[in-house]
């Protein structure tokens, strides 16, 4: 793959989409294990239950700015959150580098997504 400015821009977007989906995968992993809905209620601190603000849900960045602690109760947030987000972003990026932008890539991204959710669920 040639890394011209367009491909770098697409690669960046693929990484961002991957981290956002990784954030959602964390919700799927944790809420399916606890028997909660993955849609409602909105995101909340697992310790104090306070509803998170939109800026508390920015993948990876929020964890770093909050120094790994809840904005409300200051309890530690599991390192699982940024790891799953970063891993998903990186794997999506590698898939784009390897396969380009086509239907094969979409299938690979689907497989990556399923494997991340299943693996982390099994580890929990």
N, CA, C and O of each residue as an XYZ file, in Angstrom:
496
protein
N       0.832     -1.181      0.000
C       0.000      0.000      0.000
C       0.877      1.245      0.000
O       1.852      1.332      0.746
N       0.528      2.176     -0.820
C       1.246      3.450     -0.890
C       0.627      4.389      0.142
O      -0.592      4.557      0.183
N       1.468      4.999      0.973
C       0.969      5.881      2.014
C       1.009      7.330      1.576
O       1.835      8.112      2.047
N       0.100      7.686      0.661
C      -0.056      9.094      0.299
C      -0.969      9.742      1.340
O      -1.412      9.079      2.277
N      -1.243     11.002      1.180
C      -2.020     11.713      2.202
C      -3.439     11.168      2.335
O      -3.979     11.143      3.442
N      -4.049     10.737      1.251
C      -5.399     10.188      1.329
C      -5.414      8.896      2.135
O      -6.268      8.715      3.002
N      -4.464      7.990      1.853
C      -4.415      6.726      2.590
C      -4.102      6.943      4.058
O      -4.620      6.219      4.908
N      -3.272      7.915      4.375
C      -2.991      8.215      5.786
C      -4.235      8.760      6.478
O      -4.499      8.436      7.636
N      -4.993      9.581      5.772
C      -6.239     10.114      6.319
C      -7.235      8.981      6.570
O      -7.867      8.928      7.625
N      -7.372      8.083      5.608
C      -8.275      6.942      5.765
C      -7.795      6.045      6.906
O      -8.602      5.564      7.700
N      -6.487      5.822      6.987
C      -5.926      5.006      8.072
C      -6.253      5.628      9.430
O      -6.615      4.913     10.365
N      -6.130      6.926      9.544
C      -6.466      7.629     10.782
C      -7.948      7.445     11.115
O      -8.299      7.173     12.263
N      -8.813      7.594     10.113
C     -10.251      7.397     10.331
C     -10.571      5.963     10.742
O     -11.419      5.734     11.604
N      -9.895      5.007     10.125
C     -10.104      3.597     10.475
C      -9.697      3.368     11.932
O     -10.384      2.656     12.663
N      -8.593      3.965     12.350
C      -8.148      3.836     13.738
C      -9.181      4.449     14.689
O      -9.525      3.839     15.702
N      -9.674      5.637     14.376
C     -10.667      6.319     15.225
C     -11.952      5.486     15.317
O     -12.496      5.298     16.404
N     -12.427      4.995     14.182
C     -13.631      4.143     14.190
C     -13.372      2.888     15.016
O     -14.241      2.446     15.768
N     -12.187      2.319     14.878
C     -11.831      1.130     15.658
C     -11.852      1.393     17.158
O     -12.357      0.574     17.925
N     -11.306      2.535     17.582
C     -11.307      2.835     19.017
C     -12.726      3.078     19.524
O     -13.067      2.674     20.636
N     -13.546      3.732     18.719
C     -14.949      3.966     19.119
C     -15.704      2.645     19.223
O     -16.460      2.430     20.170
N     -15.500      1.773     18.259
C     -16.142      0.462     18.335
C     -15.583     -0.335     19.511
O     -16.324     -1.067     20.167
N     -14.283     -0.200     19.784
C     -13.688     -0.856     20.945
C     -14.348     -0.407     22.233
O     -14.536     -1.206     23.150
N     -14.698      0.862     22.307
C     -15.408      1.381     23.471
C     -16.776      0.702     23.597
O     -17.186      0.317     24.692
N     -17.465      0.563     22.483
C     -18.754     -0.138     22.493
C     -18.575     -1.612     22.845
O     -19.408     -2.187     23.545
N     -17.497     -2.225     22.365
C     -17.253     -3.640     22.674
C     -17.073     -3.834     24.180
O     -17.488     -4.855     24.728
N     -16.457     -2.860     24.848
C     -16.353     -2.929     26.308
C     -17.737     -2.986     26.944
O     -17.963     -3.744     27.887
N     -18.657     -2.186     26.427
C     -20.033     -2.184     26.928
C     -20.658     -3.559     26.699
O     -21.275     -4.126     27.601
N     -20.494     -4.086     25.497
C     -21.058     -5.402     25.175
C     -20.483     -6.459     26.114
O     -21.226     -7.273     26.662
N     -19.177     -6.450     26.299
C     -18.507     -7.447     27.141
C     -19.024     -7.380     28.576
O     -19.445     -8.392     29.135
N     -18.993     -6.198     29.165
C     -19.343     -6.072     30.576
C     -20.836     -6.227     30.839
O     -21.234     -6.821     31.841
N     -21.650     -5.701     29.952
C     -23.094     -5.774     30.212
C     -23.681     -7.143     29.905
O     -24.648     -7.549     30.550
N     -23.130     -7.858     28.949
C     -23.658     -9.215     28.713
C     -23.284    -10.127     29.875
O     -24.055    -11.018     30.230
N     -22.117     -9.919     30.471
C     -21.730    -10.736     31.623
C     -22.601    -10.449     32.837
O     -22.860    -11.340     33.646
N     -23.058     -9.195     32.968
C     -23.880     -8.829     34.125
C     -25.375     -8.964     33.836
O     -26.195     -8.761     34.731
N     -25.737     -9.304     32.598
C     -27.134     -9.483     32.244
C     -27.875     -8.192     31.963
O     -29.102     -8.197     31.857
N     -27.151     -7.075     31.838
C     -27.779     -5.784     31.554
C     -27.984     -5.609     30.050
O     -27.384     -6.313     29.237
N     -28.840     -4.661     29.705
C     -29.044     -4.285     28.313
C     -27.808     -3.534     27.813
O     -27.189     -2.780     28.564
N     -27.455     -3.743     26.545
C     -26.322     -3.000     25.986
C     -26.749     -1.630     25.472
O     -25.907     -0.842     25.043
N     -28.049     -1.337     25.512
C     -28.572     -0.069     25.016
C     -28.900      0.896     26.157
O     -28.514      2.065     26.117
N     -29.611      0.405     27.169
C     -30.021      1.238     28.301
C     -29.572      0.594     29.598
O     -29.553     -0.636     29.646
N     -29.228      1.268     30.594
C     -29.124      2.721     30.742
C     -27.878      3.248     30.050
O     -27.049      2.464     29.589
N     -27.733      4.581     29.970
C     -26.520      5.142     29.368
C     -25.280      4.780     30.191
O     -25.393      4.251     31.297
N     -24.121      5.064     29.649
C     -22.866      4.733     30.321
C     -22.812      5.339     31.713
O     -23.205      6.483     31.939
N     -22.308      4.522     32.643
C     -22.207      4.959     34.029
C     -20.947      4.381     34.649
O     -20.376      3.415     34.144
N     -20.527      4.982     35.742
C     -19.384      4.459     36.484
C     -19.784      3.118     37.088
O     -20.835      3.022     37.722
N     -18.961      2.074     36.905
C     -19.314      0.777     37.477
C     -19.262      0.769     39.009
O     -19.852     -0.106     39.643
N     -18.566      1.729     39.599
C     -18.441      1.774     41.062
C     -19.559      2.598     41.705
O     -20.297      2.085     42.546
N     -19.692      3.883     41.312
C     -20.648      4.781     41.975
C     -21.978      4.900     41.237
O     -22.955      5.377     41.814
N     -22.037      4.472     39.962
C     -23.273      4.488     39.213
C     -23.646      5.823     38.594
O     -24.702      5.930     37.972
N     -22.804      6.857     38.746
C     -23.101      8.160     38.143
C     -23.056      8.071     36.626
O     -22.175      7.431     36.052
N     -24.026      8.731     35.982
C     -24.091      8.768     34.521
C     -22.902      9.571     33.994
O     -22.644     10.685     34.450
N     -22.180      8.992     33.025
C     -21.010      9.653     32.464
C     -21.417     10.731     31.466
O     -22.405     10.593     30.744
N     -20.649     11.785     31.443
C     -20.848     12.870     30.477
C     -20.241     12.424     29.143
O     -19.392     11.533     29.122
N     -20.666     13.032     28.029
C     -20.106     12.639     26.730
C     -18.577     12.722     26.670
O     -17.949     11.873     26.038
N     -17.975     13.706     27.298
C     -16.517     13.845     27.250
C     -15.805     12.812     28.127
O     -14.582     12.689     28.058
N     -16.543     12.080     28.937
C     -15.947     10.993     29.711
C     -15.870      9.717     28.888
O     -15.261      8.738     29.319
N     -16.476      9.718     27.714
C     -16.545      8.520     26.873
C     -15.672      8.590     25.628
O     -15.855      7.777     24.721
N     -14.754      9.505     25.546
C     -13.864      9.582     24.388
C     -12.830      8.467     24.531
O     -12.066      8.455     25.496
N     -12.798      7.533     23.583
C     -11.896      6.393     23.729
C     -10.448      6.806     23.982
O      -9.941      7.732     23.350
N      -9.805      6.133     24.885
C      -8.400      6.269     25.283
C      -8.130      7.634     25.918
O      -7.568      7.702     27.011
N      -8.518      8.708     25.256
C      -8.196     10.066     25.707
C      -8.827     10.360     27.066
O      -8.168     10.913     27.946
N     -10.091      9.998     27.245
C     -10.753     10.251     28.532
C     -10.046      9.523     29.662
O      -9.868     10.073     30.749
N      -9.646      8.294     29.406
C      -8.941      7.510     30.430
C      -7.658      8.223     30.845
O      -7.338      8.304     32.031
N      -6.924      8.741     29.856
C      -5.670      9.433     30.157
C      -5.911     10.735     30.917
O      -5.230     11.015     31.903
N      -6.882     11.532     30.459
C      -7.164     12.814     31.124
C      -7.695     12.616     32.542
O      -7.397     13.407     33.437
N      -8.475     11.569     32.742
C      -9.018     11.295     34.073
C      -8.032     10.506     34.940
O      -8.320     10.179     36.092
N      -6.857     10.207     34.361
C      -5.798      9.464     35.058
C      -6.281      8.119     35.581
O      -5.881      7.664     36.653
N      -7.157      7.492     34.792
C      -7.637      6.165     35.135
C      -8.597      6.127     36.303
O      -8.774      5.083     36.930
N      -9.226      7.271     36.606
C     -10.154      7.332     37.745
C     -11.484      7.930     37.313
O     -11.555      8.713     36.366
N     -12.533      7.546     38.023
C     -13.870      8.089     37.772
C     -13.864      9.588     38.068
O     -13.258     10.029     39.044
N     -14.532     10.359     37.234
C     -14.604     11.810     37.427
C     -15.416     12.168     38.667
O     -15.274     13.271     39.196
N     -16.259     11.260     39.136
C     -17.137     11.554     40.263
C     -16.604     11.003     41.584
O     -16.381     11.754     42.533
N     -16.400      9.675     41.638
C     -16.009      9.048     42.906
C     -14.500      8.842     43.044
O     -14.022      8.460     44.112
N     -13.755      9.089     41.978
C     -12.293      8.964     41.958
C     -11.777      7.531     42.155
O     -10.596      7.324     42.436
N     -12.668      6.551     42.005
C     -12.241      5.149     42.060
C     -11.524      4.797     40.758
O     -11.796      5.385     39.712
N     -10.605      3.831     40.833
C      -9.864      3.415     39.644
C     -10.800      2.791     38.617
O     -11.715      2.040     38.953
N     -10.543      3.127     37.350
C     -11.262      2.535     36.224
C     -10.385      1.409     35.695
O      -9.166      1.556     35.607
N     -10.991      0.304     35.350
C     -10.249     -0.851     34.854
C      -9.416     -0.487     33.625
O      -9.880      0.226     32.735
N      -8.199     -0.979     33.591
C      -7.304     -0.764     32.444
C      -7.847     -1.476     31.198
O      -7.387     -1.223     30.084
N      -8.828     -2.365     31.392
C      -9.439     -3.068     30.259
C      -9.996     -2.089     29.237
O      -9.888     -2.324     28.034
N     -10.590     -0.995     29.699
C     -11.245     -0.055     28.787
C     -10.283      0.487     27.726
O     -10.547      0.316     26.536
N      -9.182      1.131     28.110
C      -8.301      1.657     27.053
C      -7.567      0.568     26.282
O      -7.233      0.762     25.113
N      -7.310     -0.574     26.915
C      -6.615     -1.660     26.206
C      -7.487     -2.184     25.070
O      -7.005     -2.351     23.950
N      -8.761     -2.445     25.345
C      -9.668     -2.954     24.301
C      -9.840     -1.901     23.206
O      -9.852     -2.238     22.022
N      -9.970     -0.640     23.587
C     -10.123      0.435     22.601
C      -8.889      0.539     21.705
O      -9.010      0.592     20.481
N      -7.709      0.567     22.313
C      -6.473      0.678     21.547
C      -6.240     -0.559     20.685
O      -5.876     -0.441     19.515
N      -6.445     -1.729     21.250
C      -6.272     -2.975     20.496
C      -7.191     -3.017     19.280
O      -6.769     -3.405     18.191
N      -8.436     -2.624     19.465
C      -9.382     -2.625     18.347
C      -8.951     -1.628     17.280
O      -8.978     -1.946     16.091
N      -8.555     -0.430     17.688
C      -8.084      0.576     16.734
C      -6.870      0.096     15.956
O      -6.792      0.277     14.741
N      -5.922     -0.515     16.657
C      -4.705     -1.005     15.990
C      -5.006     -2.156     15.035
O      -4.505     -2.179     13.911
N      -5.820     -3.108     15.478
C      -6.137     -4.242     14.607
C      -6.933     -3.805     13.382
O      -6.726     -4.331     12.288
N      -7.840     -2.848     13.555
C      -8.560     -2.312     12.401
C      -7.576     -1.643     11.442
O      -7.687     -1.798     10.225
N      -6.620     -0.904     11.987
C      -5.626     -0.222     11.151
C      -4.762     -1.221     10.393
O      -4.504     -1.046      9.202
N      -4.316     -2.265     11.079
C      -3.500     -3.291     10.415
C      -4.293     -3.980      9.308
O      -3.747     -4.281      8.247
N      -5.577     -4.230      9.552
C      -6.411     -4.856      8.519
C      -6.511     -3.947      7.300
O      -6.444     -4.420      6.166
N      -6.672     -2.647      7.527
C      -6.740     -1.707      6.406
C      -5.408     -1.680      5.645
O      -5.400     -1.657      4.414
N      -4.300     -1.683      6.362
C      -2.980     -1.677      5.709
C      -2.806     -2.945      4.879
O      -2.307     -2.888      3.755
N      -3.212     -4.083      5.424
C      -3.013     -5.369      4.748
C      -3.951     -5.556      3.553
O      -3.519     -6.026      2.500
N      -5.232     -5.194      3.704
C      -6.224     -5.530      2.679
C      -6.770     -4.344      1.902
O      -7.468     -4.528      0.905
N      -6.465     -3.132      2.341
C      -7.003     -1.968      1.652
C      -8.449     -1.737      2.045
O      -8.901     -2.206      3.089
N      -9.163     -1.021      1.213
C     -10.552     -0.675      1.511
C     -11.449     -1.440      0.547
O     -11.709     -0.983     -0.566
N     -11.927     -2.617      0.986
C     -12.784     -3.442      0.138
C     -13.636     -4.379      1.002
O     -13.634     -4.274      2.228
N     -14.353     -5.281      0.363
C     -15.247     -6.186      1.089
C     -14.482     -7.175      1.962
O     -14.972     -7.564      3.023
N     -13.307     -7.582      1.540
C     -12.483     -8.488      2.354
C     -12.158     -7.823      3.684
O     -12.210     -8.462      4.735
N     -11.826     -6.552      3.633
C     -11.507     -5.811      4.853
C     -12.704     -5.781      5.798
O     -12.551     -5.964      7.006
N     -13.887     -5.551      5.253
C     -15.085     -5.538      6.094
C     -15.307     -6.879      6.780
O     -15.696     -6.926      7.947
N     -15.062     -7.965      6.060
C     -15.188     -9.293      6.654
C     -14.144     -9.492      7.746
O     -14.453    -10.009      8.819
N     -12.909     -9.080      7.473
C     -11.834     -9.208      8.463
C     -12.148     -8.368      9.705
O     -11.918     -8.817     10.828
N     -12.670     -7.160      9.513
C     -13.031     -6.309     10.647
C     -14.141     -6.948     11.481
O     -14.124     -6.868     12.709
N     -15.091     -7.574     10.819
C     -16.151     -8.282     11.530
C     -15.564     -9.419     12.365
O     -15.932     -9.601     13.525
N     -14.650    -10.179     11.764
C     -14.012    -11.290     12.481
C     -13.189    -10.780     13.662
O     -13.243    -11.349     14.752
N     -12.429     -9.707     13.443
C     -11.649     -9.103     14.524
C     -12.575     -8.693     15.667
O     -12.282     -8.948     16.835
N     -13.681     -8.062     15.325
C     -14.628     -7.601     16.341
C     -15.163     -8.767     17.160
O     -15.170     -8.715     18.389
N     -15.607     -9.813     16.482
C     -16.130    -10.988     17.185
C     -15.070    -11.616     18.080
O     -15.357    -11.988     19.218
N     -13.855    -11.733     17.575
C     -12.786    -12.356     18.351
C     -12.408    -11.523     19.579
O     -12.140    -12.083     20.642
N     -12.385    -10.211     19.447
C     -12.081     -9.354     20.595
C     -13.151     -9.527     21.670
O     -12.834     -9.720     22.844
N     -14.410     -9.458     21.267
C     -15.507     -9.589     22.243
C     -15.472    -10.950     22.914
O     -15.604    -11.039     24.135
N     -15.297    -12.012     22.136
C     -15.283    -13.357     22.707
C     -14.079    -13.567     23.616
O     -14.215    -14.146     24.694
N     -12.907    -13.107     23.200
C     -11.690    -13.305     23.984
C     -11.761    -12.577     25.315
O     -11.485    -13.166     26.361
N     -12.124    -11.318     25.286
C     -12.175    -10.546     26.541
C     -13.283    -11.065     27.443
O     -13.116    -11.096     28.662
N     -14.411    -11.472     26.870
C     -15.484    -12.063     27.667
C     -14.992    -13.332     28.347
O     -15.255    -13.544     29.531
N     -14.284    -14.175     27.609
C     -13.743    -15.408     28.200
C     -12.721    -15.095     29.291
O     -12.681    -15.773     30.317
N     -11.897    -14.073     29.072
C     -10.887    -13.712     30.087
C     -11.543    -13.196     31.376
O     -11.042    -13.424     32.478
N     -12.682    -12.491     31.211
C     -13.387    -11.974     32.392
C     -14.042    -13.124     33.145
O     -14.687    -12.903     34.170
